Each structure stands twice: as C-alpha cells, then as structure tokens.
Amino acid sequence: MRTLRAFAFLAMLIPAGTAAEAQVQIAPPSDPMDPVTGNVQPVTTVEQRGAAVALMTRAVDQYSLHSKGTPAHILQIAFNATASTLFPGGAGQLRETWISGQNWRWDAALGNYSLLRISSSGVAYDQQTPQPIPLRLKMLANAVFAPLQFTTPRVAAMRTANVVWKGAAVTCILLSPEGSVATGAGRQWDESEFCIDSSTGLLDVYSEVPGIYAFYDYTNALKFHDRVLPGSVTIDENGENVVQAQLTSVTDTNASDTSPFTPTAQMKSQGAAVVLFAPMRMTRTVREGSGPSGGAVQPTIVHVTLDELGNVQESEVLQTSGVSAQALAFVQQMKVWPVPQTGGTPPRQREAFVRVMFMAGGN
C-alpha cells in the first residue's frame, strides 16, 4: 500500500530501564512457525554482510511493486481473515491500481467493511467518512506491499541461519534495530527475520517480531515484467492462521489515464484520509511485587494499532504464556505519545509491537 511507503518508518523504542537491561530475558518460546530453530551465526565481516545485503537487495528487486520505475499496474487480491478486536472477519478483496507514489487507488472490502481510497498528487481521500483501517487489512498491506521496505541491513546488527524450508536451501537474515548482536542459539526478541531462497532470491518468510509470520508461496507465481510475486500469502499470529490471501492477477494499466485517481468533491470535503504508518516497536516494563530486582525477565509481545491521541484501538497477544493475559490487559490500558493533527495534517493510524517485560521487585 502506497501510504506505507509515503511516510517515514518510526523506529522508536521506549527504554526498558537499567534494571531490566541488567536482568536476563527468557528467550522467545519455541515456535513451530519459525524456520530458525538451530544455530544462528553473527555476521562479523564485511564480506559476510555484503553477501547478506546482496541477497536482500535481490529479493527487493524481484518483489517490489512500488519502487521508482515500476510499470503502472492493477493487482487483484482475494483473501479470508479472522476477526480482530474491532472488526469481524470474513471474505475480503483488495484491488490496487498504481501509477506512482503520488497517484494510486485502493478498492477494498472485508466482511461488512468497505474502502475506496484515492491518492491524487500525493494526498489520499476516502469515499467513506475517514475511519481506522481494520488491523487485518493493514497486516495484509504490510505483507504484500512492503515486507522488505523498512529494513536497514547496512547498519542493523545482523545474524544469519542456513535452513531447509519446503525442501529448498534458505538463508534467514535476522536484523536487530537495537544495534547489538544477539547471543544465543535461536532468534531473540528484538530481531526481525527475512528468509530468502538462496537459489532464486525469492522471499519465503517475513517476520517483524517473534510470534507473527508471513509466508510466501510461489506455486502459482505471478510474473509481471521483471517481478515475481507469490501466488499466495498467509499470515500466522500466535500459532493461528489469521489471513489467507491469493494474488489472483497483476496486469498493466494505462499510466496516462488519471481518471481513476480523481477524488470527488464529496471526498475532498471530508478532508484527507487516515494515514497509515509502518509498524514500530516499543518496550514497556511491568514490575511485580516489592522485593529486590533480580531473576529472569518474562517478555510478551502485544500487536496493537493506535490512534493519533495515543490510545490503543486493536490489540492481540503474540505469545501464550502465564503472563499473556496480564500483558494484554496492561497494553489495552496504556497510552503513548500523541500525534495530533496540526496545520491541516491528516489523521494518523499507527501500528506497533509492544514488548511487555515483567520484572520482579524493583525496590
């Protein structure tokens, strides 16, 4: 989705505090969805980093539909999604008509929700009264349109794992935005994961944080100019499938025909559409009891959307443990920094992965 690319990635991290940093975090639970289960090697040389960056660049070049110079196109997606906090599930469809980052169009539906969004000269308008986008639709947009868009492989701490995925040799690249090389055999809480077929250079698995995974299947791949798109994309969250999408067709469209990108007077009268931001990360520390700090820290990640005032709108826990319910309840009541409308700016909808860290004591 073009709005995901139009605004900078807010890679903000709320410090957990010195006491939390001094304690040992319990490793993410074993996840049958994660291809990385064994040895993970830190990238320590220029040559190793260069090879990993080259592989990611190859994947971007084959996949990206929104990069400069991409031919104008219409992409059709049919999908099914489970219910989220505010929106029911059901069958859905998404049709993107794209000429450039300034001019594009979305026609979408999910259950009884519908959306017509037009971007004209870089300003997006909705046919409906501006309102939040369902979390499942936002997740689909992240997975289909921008799985590699916000990575920073040249500066992030990096580890790699060579695995076999569906019978093929795959390189999984783990990036840590916190800037320190993780230790331990498996994946760590702060690592994003991108698993790329070492032979074809196609993206197989994208996971922004532990507990949520997008899987790309090329059995019925769509070939569009020099791009190769998966025939299907599935998204799992906390071990459950929440989105099943089929990319049914991608075709050329006339780049000189701007009629699909002309908002009506009624659309303009409502003001600009709600802007979608790329996922960001936050950490919150919860202290339990009044004894001294010490022992292991039990993290849990909660996936949320936020309104411009910093209120949590939708929320889902990504791990099941003895503190999952507590973490979810804590996040549902939290409030983060607001991003109010000023100077005619459009309303904003943010998405975040909140790592809640449960610590003993603190006194």
N, C-alpha and C positions, 0 to 999 in steps of 0.2 A: 504494500500500500504506500502510495507516494508520500503521504503525510508522515509516515515513519521516517522517511529519509530527509524531509524538509527541515527538520528541527534537530538541533544537536543532541547527542546522547548525554543524558545527565548521569554520569558515572559517579554518584555521590555515595559516600559511605559514612555512617554515623559511628564514631569510635565506640568500641565496647568498654573501654576503660582499662586502666593499668592492671587492676586485679584480675579481670577476665583474661587479659593477654598473658598473665603470669601462670594461669591455670591451663591444664591440658584439656583440649576439647575431645569429646568422644567422637570417633570417626563416623562419617555417614554410614547408616546401616546398609548392609548388602542389598543390592537392588538387582533383581533378575533382568530388568530392562537395560541395565548399563553394560555395554560391551567391555568396559575396562574393569577387570576383576583381579588381575595379577600385577606383575611388575610394571612400574612406571619409571621411566628414566628422565632425569633432569637434562635439559638442553644447556650445555655448558660452553660450546664452541661456536665460533662464527659460522663454520660450515654446517653444523647441525641446525642452527637457527635459519640459515639461508635455505636449506632444503625444506624445512617445515613451512616457512613463509612462501616458498615457491609452490608447494603443494596447495596451500590455502588460496593463493592467487589463481592457480589453475582452476580450482573449484569455483571461485567467484566468476572468472571469465566465462565458464560454461553455463553458469546458472543465472546470473544477474539479468533481470528484465528491465531494470530501472537505471542502468548506467548510461552515461553520455554516449550517444551514437546508436543505442538500441533501436531497431526498427519499430515504428508505430504498430500496435497490435491490439487484439482483443483476446483476453484469456477467460475461459469459462471454467468454473469450479462448482461441482456439486458435493455436498457434504452432509454428514449427520453429526450432531453434537448432543452431549448430555446437558442437563440443566446446570446453571450456575446460581450464585446467590440471588441475583435479581431477575434473571431471565430464564424462562423454560427452555428445555431442549427440543430437539426435533430435526426434521429435514431442513436443509438450507441450500442456498445457492449464492454465488458471488461471480459477478461479471465485471472485469476491469477493462476499460477502454483507455489506452495510454498512448499519448503522443510525446509528451515530455514531462519533466518535473513540474512544469507550470500548468499544463493542460492535461487533465485526466478525469476519469469518471468511474464511479462505483455504483453498481446496481446490486443490492444485496437483500437477502431475506433469511430469517431464522425463526421457525415457528410462526408466531403472530407478529414478529418484529420485522420491519422493512426499512430500507435505507436507500435513498438516492442522493448521492454526493457528487457535486461537480466542482472541480478546481479550474478556475478561469484566471489566467495570468497570475497564478500563484496564490490566489485566495479561494478557499473552499467554502461552498454553501450547501446546505441540505434542503431537500424538499420538505421534510418534516421539521417540526419545531426542534431546535437543537437540544440534544439529549445525549446521555452517555452511550457509548458503543458497548454491546454485550462482550463480556470477557472472552467467550469462545470465539467470537468473530475477530477480536483483537489477537488472540493466540494464533488463529489461522493466518492472519496477515503477517505476524512475526515469522511464522514457519515458512510460508510460501514466498513472501516478497523480500524478506530481509534477514535470512538466517546467518549470513556472514557479513552483514553490512556494518556492524558496530564493533567488530573485533579490532584489536590493536596488536597484532602479532609481533611487530617490530620492537615494541617497548615492554610488553607484558612479560612477567615471569612465565616460563614455558616448560612443560614436560611432555613426553610422548610415550605412547604404548603401541606396540605392534600386535594386532589381534586378528583372529579369523572371524569374519562376520558373514553369515549366509554363504559359507564356502569360499569366500574371497579374502585375500590379504588386505587388511585395512590399517591405516595409520590414524590413531586417535591423538589429537593435539589438545592438550589441556592448558588453558591460559588462566593466570591469576591476576586480576586487576589490582590486587592489593600489593603487588610488586615484590613479593618474596616467594622463593621457590619452595613449594610444599615438600614435606617429608612424609614417608610412609608408603606402603605398597600400593594402595588404591587411591581413588580420587578423594580430594579434600573438599571441604565446604565452600571454599571461595573460588573454585575452578569451574570455568566454562569448558565445554567439551565439544570437539568437532571431529567426527570420524569420517575419513575420506578414503575412497578406494585408491590404493596405491598404483593401480594399473590404469584405470580410466580417469582418475581425478574427479570423480563424481562424489558429492556429499551424500553420505549414508545416514548419519545420525547427528543431530544438533541438540545440545542440552545446555541451557543457560546456567542452571544450577542443579545440584542433585535433587532428584525427585520429579523432574519434568523432562520429557524426551520427545523430539520429533523424529520420525523415521521416514526415510525416502525410498520408495520402491520404483525401480526403472523397468519393470517387466513390460509395461505398456508406455514406454517413454515417449514424450512429445519432443520432436526435433523442430526447432524454429531458427532458421538461418544457422548461425554457429552456436546456438544454445541447445542444451539438452535438459529437459525438465522431467521430473519424475511423473509417472502416471498416477501415483497416489502418494498421499502424505497422511500419516496417522500421528496423533499426539496422545501420549500417556502421561498421567499425573498421579503420583502416589500409587502406582501399580494398576491404575484403572485407565482404560481407553476412554478419552473424553471427546476426541474429534477424529472422524474418518472422512477424508476428503479425496475426491477423484478430480484430477485435472483433465477435463474431457476434451478440450481443444484450445489451440492457440493459432490465430490467423492474422495475416496482415490487415491493416486498415489504412484508409486514405488519410495521410498526415495533413493534407491541405484542407480537409473538411473539418471546420471548427464548430459546426452546428451542435454536435453532442456536448460541447463544453460551454454552452451559453446558458447561464443561470437565468431563471425567470425573475421578473420584478418582485414577485412574492417571496422567492428565495432570498433575494438581496435584502428585502425589508426586514427579514428575521436576523440579519447580521451573519457574521462568519460562523462556520461550523465549529464544533468542538474539536480542538487539535489533539491528535494522539501522539504521545511521546513513546520513545523506545523504553524497554524495561530498564529500571535502575535497581541498585541494591542498597539495603540499609541493614544495620545491626542494632538490636535493642537488647539490653541486659536486664534480667529479672533476678533479683536477689531473694533467696528464700531463707527464712529463719534469722536469728540474731547472733549466731555464733561466728567464729572467725572464718575468714575466707580460706578455701583450700579444697583439694579434691578435683574431680573432673567436672567439666562444663558440659551440660547436655543441650546442644542446639536443636532447633527445629525451624524449618523454613516455611513461611506463610506467603502465598501468592496473592497479591491484592491489586485493586485499582483504587485510585484516589481522585477526588475532585479538586478543584482549584483552591479550595479553602483548607485542604489537607485532611479531609475526612475520608475514612475508609468506606468504599462503596461495595465492592465484592471481595470475598476473602475465602481462600481454600488452603488447607494444610498439605504439605508435600511429603511428609513422613508420618508414619504411625508409630507412636511410642507412648510411654507413660506420661509424657508432658505435652502431647499433641493438642489435647482439648484445652489445656491451660494456655498454650501458646496462641491458639486461635482466639480464645476469649480476650487475651491481653491485646492482641493486634486489632481486634474489632473495636476496642475502646480507645485506641491510640489516635493521636493527631500529629501530623507532621507539618513542616513549614508550608505556608500558603503561597500560591502564585496567582494573586488576584488580577483581574482584568484592569489594565491601566492604559490610558491613551488609545482606546479603541482596539486593543489587542483581543484576539478571540479567546473564548473559554478553553480550558485545558483539561485533559484527562490523562493522568499519569498511571503507570503500571510499575509495580515494584515487587521485589522478592525480599522479604523481611526475615533476616536470621535472628530468631529469638534465642538468647543464651541464658539458660537457667543456672545460677550460681548459688552455692551455699554461703550463708552468712554475709559478711561484709563489714562487721563491726570489730 
